[in-house]
């Protein structure tokens, strides 16, 4: 449940410091270290969405 909550908050664009306080980590760095892979997946998804609008993208 905790992982899902963090992933959903990240997906909605909530700040890392707000997420850190919500889940009780001592620092945002701890949150970032643990959940960095979630933000990487979201970034990859964002890139795919933006590439859809790129006229040079053959897909």
N, CA, C and O atoms as a GROMACS GRO file, in nm:
protein
  236
    1UNK      N    1   0.082  -0.119   0.000
    1UNK     CA    2   0.000   0.000   0.000
    1UNK      C    3   0.087   0.126   0.000
    1UNK      O    4   0.056   0.225  -0.067
    2UNK      N    5   0.194   0.121   0.075
    2UNK     CA    6   0.283   0.238   0.084
    2UNK      C    7   0.344   0.271  -0.052
    2UNK      O    8   0.346   0.387  -0.093
    3UNK      N    9   0.392   0.168  -0.120
    3UNK     CA   10   0.452   0.186  -0.252
    3UNK      C   11   0.349   0.245  -0.349
    3UNK      O   12   0.380   0.337  -0.425
    4UNK      N   13   0.228   0.192  -0.346
    4UNK     CA   14   0.122   0.240  -0.434
    4UNK      C   15   0.091   0.385  -0.406
    4UNK      O   16   0.073   0.464  -0.499
    5UNK      N   17   0.083   0.422  -0.278
    5UNK     CA   18   0.056   0.560  -0.241
    5UNK      C   19   0.165   0.653  -0.297
    5UNK      O   20   0.134   0.757  -0.355
    6UNK      N   21   0.290   0.616  -0.279
    6UNK     CA   22   0.400   0.699  -0.328
    6UNK      C   23   0.394   0.709  -0.480
    6UNK      O   24   0.411   0.818  -0.535
    7UNK      N   25   0.372   0.597  -0.548
    7UNK     CA   26   0.366   0.599  -0.694
    7UNK      C   27   0.252   0.688  -0.744
    7UNK      O   28   0.271   0.765  -0.838
    8UNK      N   29   0.137   0.680  -0.681
    8UNK     CA   30   0.024   0.763  -0.722
    8UNK      C   31   0.050   0.911  -0.695
    8UNK      O   32   0.016   0.996  -0.777
    9UNK      N   33   0.110   0.941  -0.582
    9UNK     CA   34   0.142   1.081  -0.551
    9UNK      C   35   0.244   1.136  -0.650
    9UNK      O   36   0.233   1.250  -0.694
   10UNK      N   37   0.344   1.054  -0.684
   10UNK     CA   38   0.444   1.098  -0.782
   10UNK      C   39   0.378   1.120  -0.918
   10UNK      O   40   0.411   1.216  -0.988
   11UNK      N   41   0.288   1.031  -0.955
   11UNK     CA   42   0.221   1.040  -1.084
   11UNK      C   43   0.138   1.168  -1.095
   11UNK      O   44   0.128   1.226  -1.203
   12UNK      N   45   0.081   1.212  -0.984
   12UNK     CA   46   0.000   1.334  -0.987
   12UNK      C   47   0.086   1.459  -0.979
   12UNK      O   48   0.034   1.571  -0.988
   13UNK      N   49   0.217   1.441  -0.962
   13UNK     CA   50   0.307   1.556  -0.960
   13UNK      C   51   0.332   1.616  -0.823
   13UNK      O   52   0.383   1.727  -0.813
   14UNK      N   53   0.296   1.544  -0.720
   14UNK     CA   54   0.319   1.595  -0.584
   14UNK      C   55   0.469   1.609  -0.560
   14UNK      O   56   0.549   1.531  -0.611
   15UNK      N   57   0.505   1.709  -0.482
   15UNK     CA   58   0.648   1.733  -0.457
   15UNK      C   59   0.708   1.622  -0.371
   15UNK      O   60   0.640   1.561  -0.289
   16UNK      N   61   0.835   1.597  -0.393
   16UNK     CA   62   0.905   1.493  -0.319
   16UNK      C   63   0.906   1.523  -0.169
   16UNK      O   64   0.893   1.432  -0.088
   17UNK      N   65   0.920   1.649  -0.131
   17UNK     CA   66   0.921   1.682   0.011
   17UNK      C   67   0.785   1.658   0.076
   17UNK      O   68   0.778   1.618   0.192
   18UNK      N   69   0.676   1.681   0.002
   18UNK     CA   70   0.542   1.653   0.056
   18UNK      C   71   0.523   1.503   0.073
   18UNK      O   72   0.465   1.458   0.173
   19UNK      N   73   0.571   1.425  -0.024
   19UNK     CA   74   0.561   1.279  -0.014
   19UNK      C   75   0.645   1.230   0.103
   19UNK      O   76   0.601   1.144   0.180
   20UNK      N   77   0.763   1.284   0.117
   20UNK     CA   78   0.853   1.246   0.226
   20UNK      C   79   0.787   1.269   0.362
   20UNK      O   80   0.794   1.183   0.450
   21UNK      N   81   0.723   1.382   0.379
   21UNK     CA   82   0.654   1.410   0.506
   21UNK      C   83   0.537   1.315   0.527
   21UNK      O   84   0.512   1.269   0.638
   22UNK      N   85   0.465   1.287   0.419
   22UNK     CA   86   0.346   1.201   0.428
   22UNK      C   87   0.383   1.059   0.472
   22UNK      O   88   0.311   0.998   0.551
   23UNK      N   89   0.494   1.006   0.421
   23UNK     CA   90   0.530   0.868   0.455
   23UNK      C   91   0.624   0.859   0.575
   23UNK      O   92   0.654   0.749   0.622
   24UNK      N   93   0.670   0.973   0.623
   24UNK     CA   94   0.746   0.974   0.748
   24UNK      C   95   0.895   0.953   0.737
   24UNK      O   96   0.960   0.919   0.836
   25UNK      N   97   0.952   0.974   0.619
   25UNK     CA   98   1.098   0.965   0.607
   25UNK      C   99   1.162   1.088   0.670
   25UNK      O  100   1.103   1.196   0.671
   26UNK      N  101   1.282   1.071   0.721
   26UNK     CA  102   1.354   1.181   0.784
   26UNK      C  103   1.396   1.288   0.684
   26UNK      O  104   1.410   1.405   0.719
   27UNK      N  105   1.417   1.246   0.558
   27UNK     CA  106   1.458   1.343   0.456
   27UNK      C  107   1.402   1.303   0.320
   27UNK      O  108   1.369   1.187   0.296
   28UNK      N  109   1.393   1.401   0.232
   28UNK     CA  110   1.348   1.375   0.096
   28UNK      C  111   1.451   1.289   0.022
   28UNK      O  112   1.416   1.216  -0.071
   29UNK      N  113   1.574   1.297   0.064
   29UNK     CA  114   1.681   1.215   0.003
   29UNK      C  115   1.652   1.067   0.022
   29UNK      O  116   1.671   0.987  -0.069
   30UNK      N  117   1.605   1.030   0.141
   30UNK     CA  118   1.570   0.891   0.169
   30UNK      C  119   1.459   0.846   0.075
   30UNK      O  120   1.466   0.738   0.016
   31UNK      N  121   1.357   0.928   0.062
   31UNK     CA  122   1.245   0.898  -0.027
   31UNK      C  123   1.294   0.882  -0.170
   31UNK      O  124   1.256   0.788  -0.239
   32UNK      N  125   1.378   0.974  -0.213
   32UNK     CA  126   1.432   0.970  -0.348
   32UNK      C  127   1.514   0.844  -0.371
   32UNK      O  128   1.501   0.780  -0.475
   33UNK      N  129   1.597   0.808  -0.275
   33UNK     CA  130   1.680   0.689  -0.289
   33UNK      C  131   1.595   0.562  -0.302
   33UNK      O  132   1.629   0.472  -0.380
   34UNK      N  133   1.486   0.555  -0.227
   34UNK     CA  134   1.403   0.435  -0.226
   34UNK      C  135   1.312   0.428  -0.348
   34UNK      O  136   1.294   0.320  -0.406
   35UNK      N  137   1.255   0.541  -0.388
   35UNK     CA  138   1.152   0.542  -0.492
   35UNK      C  139   1.199   0.605  -0.623
   35UNK      O  140   1.116   0.641  -0.706
   36UNK      N  141   1.328   0.618  -0.643
   36UNK     CA  142   1.382   0.680  -0.764
   36UNK      C  143   1.338   0.607  -0.890
   36UNK      O  144   1.313   0.671  -0.992
   37UNK      N  145   1.328   0.476  -0.885
   37UNK     CA  146   1.287   0.399  -1.003
   37UNK      C  147   1.145   0.433  -1.046
   37UNK      O  148   1.112   0.422  -1.164
   38UNK      N  149   1.060   0.475  -0.953
   38UNK     CA  150   0.923   0.515  -0.987
   38UNK      C  151   0.927   0.642  -1.071
   38UNK      O  152   0.859   0.652  -1.173
   39UNK      N  153   1.008   0.739  -1.027
   39UNK     CA  154   1.015   0.865  -1.102
   39UNK      C  155   1.078   0.842  -1.239
   39UNK      O  156   1.042   0.911  -1.335
   40UNK      N  157   1.171   0.749  -1.250
   40UNK     CA  158   1.231   0.717  -1.381
   40UNK      C  159   1.126   0.661  -1.476
   40UNK      O  160   1.124   0.697  -1.594
   41UNK      N  161   1.040   0.573  -1.428
   41UNK     CA  162   0.933   0.518  -1.511
   41UNK      C  163   0.839   0.628  -1.557
   41UNK      O  164   0.797   0.630  -1.673
   42UNK      N  165   0.806   0.721  -1.467
   42UNK     CA  166   0.717   0.831  -1.503
   42UNK      C  167   0.782   0.922  -1.606
   42UNK      O  168   0.714   0.970  -1.698
   43UNK      N  169   0.911   0.946  -1.592
   43UNK     CA  170   0.982   1.028  -1.690
   43UNK      C  171   0.982   0.962  -1.828
   43UNK      O  172   0.962   1.029  -1.929
   44UNK      N  173   1.004   0.831  -1.831
   44UNK     CA  174   1.002   0.759  -1.959
   44UNK      C  175   0.863   0.767  -2.023
   44UNK      O  176   0.851   0.782  -2.144
   45UNK      N  177   0.761   0.756  -1.942
   45UNK     CA  178   0.624   0.767  -1.992
   45UNK      C  179   0.598   0.906  -2.048
   45UNK      O  180   0.535   0.921  -2.153
   46UNK      N  181   0.647   1.008  -1.979
   46UNK     CA  182   0.630   1.145  -2.024
   46UNK      C  183   0.699   1.166  -2.159
   46UNK      O  184   0.644   1.230  -2.248
   47UNK      N  185   0.818   1.114  -2.172
   47UNK     CA  186   0.893   1.127  -2.297
   47UNK      C  187   0.815   1.063  -2.411
   47UNK      O  188   0.806   1.120  -2.520
   48UNK      N  189   0.758   0.946  -2.387
   48UNK     CA  190   0.680   0.879  -2.491
   48UNK      C  191   0.560   0.964  -2.532
   48UNK      O  192   0.528   0.974  -2.651
   49UNK      N  193   0.493   1.024  -2.434
   49UNK     CA  194   0.378   1.108  -2.466
   49UNK      C  195   0.419   1.230  -2.548
   49UNK      O  196   0.351   1.264  -2.645
   50UNK      N  197   0.528   1.294  -2.512
   50UNK     CA  198   0.574   1.410  -2.587
   50UNK      C  199   0.622   1.372  -2.726
   50UNK      O  200   0.602   1.447  -2.822
   51UNK      N  201   0.685   1.257  -2.738
   51UNK     CA  202   0.732   1.213  -2.869
   51UNK      C  203   0.617   1.191  -2.967
   51UNK      O  204   0.634   1.202  -3.088
   52UNK      N  205   0.501   1.160  -2.914
   52UNK     CA  206   0.383   1.142  -2.997
   52UNK      C  207   0.352   1.268  -3.078
   52UNK      O  208   0.299   1.260  -3.189
   53UNK      N  209   0.386   1.383  -3.024
   53UNK     CA  210   0.359   1.510  -3.090
   53UNK      C  211   0.476   1.561  -3.175
   53UNK      O  212   0.466   1.667  -3.237
   54UNK      N  213   0.583   1.486  -3.177
   54UNK     CA  214   0.700   1.526  -3.254
   54UNK      C  215   0.679   1.488  -3.401
   54UNK      O  216   0.663   1.370  -3.432
   55UNK      N  217   0.678   1.583  -3.491
   55UNK     CA  218   0.653   1.552  -3.632
   55UNK      C  219   0.760   1.462  -3.694
   55UNK      O  220   0.737   1.400  -3.798
   56UNK      N  221   0.877   1.456  -3.631
   56UNK     CA  222   0.984   1.370  -3.683
   56UNK      C  223   0.969   1.225  -3.637
   56UNK      O  224   1.039   1.137  -3.688
   57UNK      N  225   0.878   1.199  -3.540
   57UNK     CA  226   0.857   1.065  -3.487
   57UNK      C  227   0.773   0.983  -3.584
   57UNK      O  228   0.658   1.019  -3.609
   58UNK      N  229   0.827   0.874  -3.640
   58UNK     CA  230   0.754   0.796  -3.741
   58UNK      C  231   0.636   0.718  -3.684
   58UNK      O  232   0.548   0.676  -3.760
   59UNK      N  233   0.631   0.698  -3.554
   59UNK     CA  234   0.523   0.618  -3.495
   59UNK      C  235   0.398   0.696  -3.498
   59UNK      O  236   0.294   0.648  -3.453
   0.00000   0.00000   0.00000
